[in-house]
Amino acid sequence: MITAHEDGASAMDDPAILDRAGELERVLLTQDDDLLAEATRRQRGGIPFHGVIYAHQLRVSIGTCVHNLEIIAKAGEPEDLGNRVQFLPF
């Protein structure tokens, strides 16, 4: 796992962050509504991305996020989330 801050990407705009995740072959976990909107735009436009996991910051506890992420990690592979948005909690 790597954060946008650790990667030096925290100042990037949302399209660039999604592109960077693709370069790193990573799925993004976000609580950012704007990044969710960018992922949706890409889905509608047929623009590939590595996947986004979205958890609303006021509706999903950290514990629930961790539990759901553990299930995702154990049940599949990162490529299973390609071009998808997975909402937490399940």
C-alpha positions in Angstrom: 0.0 0.0 0.0 1.2 3.5 -0.8 -0.6 6.8 -0.1 -0.8 9.7 -2.6 1.3 11.7 -0.1 4.0 9.1 0.0 4.1 8.9 -3.8 4.3 12.6 -4.2 0.9 12.7 -5.9 -1.1 14.5 -3.3 -1.0 17.8 -5.3 -2.1 16.1 -8.5 -5.7 16.5 -9.9 -8.0 13.5 -9.9 -7.4 12.4 -13.5 -3.6 12.5 -12.9 -4.0 10.5 -9.7 -6.1 7.8 -11.5 -3.4 7.8 -14.3 -0.7 7.4 -11.7 -2.5 4.5 -10.0 -2.6 2.9 -13.5 1.1 3.3 -13.9 1.7 1.7 -10.6 -1.0 -1.0 -11.3 -2.8 -0.1 -8.1 -6.4 0.1 -7.2 -7.3 3.4 -5.4 -9.1 3.6 -2.1 -10.7 7.1 -1.7 -13.2 9.1 0.2 -13.1 11.9 -2.3 -16.4 12.5 -4.2 -14.6 14.3 -7.0 -12.3 11.3 -7.7 -15.4 9.1 -7.7 -16.9 11.4 -10.3 -13.8 11.0 -12.4 -13.9 7.2 -12.2 -17.6 7.4 -13.3 -16.7 9.7 -16.2 -14.1 7.2 -17.3 -16.5 4.3 -17.0 -19.1 6.1 -19.2 -16.4 7.1 -21.7 -14.8 3.7 -21.9 -11.5 5.1 -20.6 -9.7 2.3 -18.7 -8.5 2.6 -15.1 -7.3 0.1 -12.5 -10.3 0.5 -10.2 -11.6 2.6 -7.3 -12.8 1.6 -3.9 -15.0 4.3 -2.5 -16.0 4.8 1.2 -18.0 7.8 2.2 -16.1 9.4 5.0 -19.2 10.1 7.2 -21.0 6.8 6.5 -18.3 4.1 6.8 -16.1 3.5 9.9 -12.5 2.8 9.6 -13.1 -0.7 11.1 -15.7 -1.4 8.4 -13.3 -0.2 5.7 -10.5 -2.5 7.0 -12.8 -5.5 7.2 -14.2 -4.9 3.7 -10.8 -4.4 2.3 -9.6 -7.6 3.8 -12.4 -9.5 2.1 -11.6 -7.9 -1.2 -7.9 -8.8 -0.8 -8.6 -12.4 0.1 -11.4 -13.0 -2.4 -9.9 -11.7 -5.6 -7.1 -10.1 -7.5 -6.5 -6.4 -8.2 -7.4 -6.9 -11.9 -10.9 -8.0 -10.8 -11.5 -4.3 -10.0 -10.4 -3.0 -13.4 -12.7 -0.3 -14.7 -15.0 -0.7 -11.7 -16.0 1.3 -8.6 -16.6 -0.8 -5.5 -18.6 1.0 -2.8 -18.0 0.3 0.9 -19.6 -1.0 2.9 -20.8 -4.0 1.0 
